[in-house]
Amino acid sequence: MLRYILHKLALIVPTVIGITIASFAFIRLLPGDPILAMAGQHGITPERYEILKEQYGFNQPVWVQYFDYVWGVLQGDFGISVATKRPVLTEFLTLFPATVELALVAMIIAVAMGIPAGIFAAVKRGSWFDQLTMGVALTGYSMPIFWWGLLLIIFFSGYLGWTPVSGRIALNFFLKPITGFMTIDSLLYGNWPAFVSALRYLILPSIALATIPLAVIARQTRSAMLEVLGEEYVRTARAKGLSPRRVVGLHAFRNALIPVVTTIGLQIGTLMAGAILTETIFSWPGIGKWMIDSISKRDYVVVQSGLLLIALIVMAVNLIVDVLYAVINPRIRVQ
């Protein structure tokens, strides 16, 4: 197992190098000057402009800026935000729990609804339930998050008035962060009204973010189950008189689990990408909205380091999923 993990870690190294190059180059392809953006409408004198340019290293050749950036990352220094003058890592760690809370709830919704829907669709292959489930899944997968999110706001917040439009918790609640998860912190403080408020603010963005992963998980589960249900050992289990629940749950689903776990792991990247749009639409104070605001401010340091940190997290999750493959199916380690 250790050799398998080391092999996976070795494959991550060139990926990380490629991501640092891509994130560093991407932000510099955007039009605009970060120093002028930082000055805003008040303008800036030529002397002050040169001082700030030297302070942030923008007067150096591009290749020097890149190696300084990489050297700082290796030392745990992801730079200082041009806009807020705060360390990028500090801002990231402050906002990241909000994104994790949103993504976690969205993934729970996607898994809790997608896997059962896929199993029942496979068992009832060709039935109205199968066709309806796959039709809804295809619709959910094809629906843009920004459009779906606006529809949810218009209907549930505007027309019915059931949920808030934007934010993370009502303004009359102020909780000093303990874990960074608003729902958990409100329970730790024993503040039930705050918990209900945080939950109400979480409903719509988590549903919007869960739609695409739910559709993908449902379709993959159905496909994997159909393949397994046609195997000889499943027919043998049925011939022995085992109950349909035992055949499907014990024999079929266990062997269909690996591609389903693969799909769930790959959806982490989808959630992180979708969180950028979702957080912007619902004004959710997470790293997605933080990245969008930083792009509009031409904050080079935040964007390039934020992209790297997000990529490192996605790769770490994928590594964990790879290890789970090896635990579920030891033959993967041998191969």
N, C-alpha and C positions, 0 to 999 in steps of 0.2 A: 504493500500500500504506500509506504514512504517513497519508494522509487517512482511509483505512478504519480504521486503528488509533485515530486521534484521535476518530473518530466513536464507536467502541466505548467509549473512555474517557469520553467525555461522557455516555454512557448510564449509566455506572457511578455517577456522582456522586449522582443522586437516590436510587439504590439504597442507597448508603452512608449517606446521611442517614436514610432510612427504617429501616435496620438499627440505627443509633445510638438512634433513638427507641424502636424495639421492644425492644431489649435493655435500655435504661434503664428502660422502663416495666414490662417483664416481671418483673424481680427485685423490684420494689417492690410487685407484686401478691401476692407470696408472704407468707404469715403469718409473724410472728416479728420480732424486733428483733435486728439484727446486733450491737449493743453488748452486749445481754444474752447472746447466743450466744457472743460472745467471752469474756465473764466466766465462762461455764460454771457448774459446780456451786458454785463458791466465792462466787458472788454479787458485788455491787458496790454501793458507797455512792452515794447520790444525787449527791454532789459529784463523784465520779470519773466517774459516768455523764454528767454535763453536760460535763465536760472532754473526754471521748472523743467525745461527740457533736459538740462544736465542732471538735475536731481533725480528724475525718473529714468535716466539712461537712454532717452530717445535720440540723443546726439551721437550715440555710438553706432558703428556699422551694424547691420541687421544680424550678421553671424555672431558678433560679440554679444548683442542683446540676447540671442538665443542661448548661447552657452552660459551666460550669467543667469539666465532664467532656469536652465536645467541644473546648474550648480546649486542655486538656491533651493530648488525643489528637493534635491538629494539631501540637503541639510534641514529639510522641514520648513523652509521659508518659501511660501507661495506668493510673496510680494505684498505691497501695500496698495489699497484701493486708491485710484486717482481722485475719485469723487468724494469718498467719505474719510479718507486718511486713516482707515482702520485696516489691520491685517486681514487679508483675504480668508485665511484659514479660520480666523475667529468669526467672521461674518458667516462663513459656510456652516460651521458647527452650530451657530445660533439659529440659522434658518432650516437646517437639514431635518431636524425632528418633525417640523410641520409637513415637509414633503414625504418623509417616511410614514407618518401617520396616515396621510391621504393615500399613498400608494399601498400601504398594508391593508387598509379597509377595502380599497378597490380590488386588491388581489383576493381577499377573503370572499368578497361578493362573487368575483369571477370563478373561483374554484368551487365555492359552495353551490353555485347554480350551474356552472358549465359541465362539471364532471357528471352529476346525476342526469342532466339533460342529454349528454352524449351517450351515457349507458342505456337509458330508456329508449333513445332514438335507435341505437343499434339492436337492442332486443326486439323492438317493434318496427323493424326495418320495413319500409314500404307503406306503413300505416299513415293515417292523417297526422298523428303526433310527430312521426319522423319528418314528414314533409314540412309541417308547420315549424318545428324546431330548427331545421336546417335553413328554412326560409328566413326566419327571424335572425338566425346567426349570420347569414350572408348580408342581411340588411344592416345589422349592427356593425359588421366588419367594414362595410362600404360607407358608413355614415361618418363624415368629418366631425372631429371632436368639437371644433369651435361652433359648428352649426347645431349639433346635438345639445351642447351646453346652453346655447342661447334659447333653444326650444324649451329645455327644462326650466330655465329661469322665467320665460314668458308664461308658461302654463302653471307651474307649481308656486312660483313666487309672485308673479304678476296677476294671473287670473284667479287662482285658488287662495293665494296668500298663506300657504302652509309653511313655507321655508324662507329663510333670509336670502337676499340677493347675492351678497358678497361678504367677505371677511371670514374670520375664524371663530369669533365668539362675540357676544353682545358687548357694547362699549361700557356698560355699567358693571362688568366683571373685570377685575384685574388680579391675576394669579401670578405670583413669582414662580418662574419655571423651576421644576424639580427634575423631571425627566425630559421636558420639552414637548411631551405629548399632552395636548390640552385636555383630552378626555380623562387620561390617567391622573394628571395633576389635580383636576377638579375632584376626583374621587379621593385622592390622597389628602386633600384639604377638607374632605367631608362636605363639600359644597355641591349639593345635589342640583340646585337651579343652574349652577354654572355648567355642570355635566350635561344637563338637558340642552342648554343653549349651545354648547360645543358640538353636541350630537346633531342638532338641527342644522348647524352651519356645515357639517361634514357630509350630510346626506347627498345633496345634489352634485357636488364636485366628485365625490367617490363613485356615484352611479355613472356620471359622464366618463370618468377615467376607466371604469371597469368594463365598459361596453365592448371595446375591441378585444381585450384579453379573454373575456367571457365567450365571445363568438369563436375565437381561435381554439380555446380549450375544449369547447363543446364539439367542434368539428373534428379535432384531433382525437378526442376520446372515442367518438363514434367510429372513426376510421380504424383506430387500434383495436377496438372491441370487435368490429366486424371481421377483422383478420384473425383474431384469436378464436372467436366463436366457430370458425370453420375448421379449426384444428382437430386432429383425431382424438386427442386426450379429452377434449371437451365433449365430443360425441360419446366417448367411452364413459365419462362421468354421468352423462344423461342416461346411458343404457343401464348403468348400475342402479338407477332409481333415485339418485340424489335430487334434492329439491331444487327448483329453478334458482332460488335465491342463493343456495350454496354453490351451484355450478357457476353462476354469473359472478358472485362476489369473491369466492375463494379461488376458483380455478381460472376463470377468464380475466377478471379485472387485475389480479395480481400480475399476470403475464403481460397485460397491456399497459402496465404502470410506467415502464421505462420511457416510451415515447411521450406519454402524458407528462411525466416529470421534466423531460426535455423541453416540451412546449412551455410549461410553467416557468422554467428557468429563463428561456428566451424572452418571455414576456416582461421580465424585469427591465430590459432595455426599452421595450415599448412603453412601459409605465413611466420611465424617467423622461422619455421624449414627449409622451402625452401630457405629463405633468406641467410642461412649459406652457402649453396652450391652456390647459385646464386652470392652472393657477392664475394665468393672465385674465381669463374670462371671469372667474369668480373672485378675483383680487385676493387670492389665497397667499399669505405671506411665507412662501417657501423659496427654494432655490430656483425654481422655474421662473417665477416672476422676477426674482433677483437678477437672473441672467438676462432677461428681456430688458429690464431697466438699465443694466450695465451696457448692453449693446447700444441702446439709444443714447447713452451718455458717452459712448466711445471709451469706456473704461477698459483699456487693453488688458490690464493686469487681472482684473476680475474675470473677464471672459475666458482668457486662455487658461488660467488656473482653475476656474470653475469647470470648464470642459474636461480638464485632466482629472479633477477630483471625481466628477460624475463617472467618467470612463473607468477609473480605478475601482469604484464601487461596483459597477456593472460586471467588470472582470472578476472581482472577488466573489460575487454571487454566482457567476458562471462556474468558477472553480469549485465552489461548494456543491453545485449541482453535479459537476463531473465526479466529485467524490461520492455523492449519493448514488450515481450510476454504478460505481464500483462496489458499493455496499449492497445494492439491490441485485446486481448481477456480477458475481466475482469473475466471470469469464472475460469481462472488459479489461480487468487488470492484467490477465494473462496475455490478451491480444496486444 
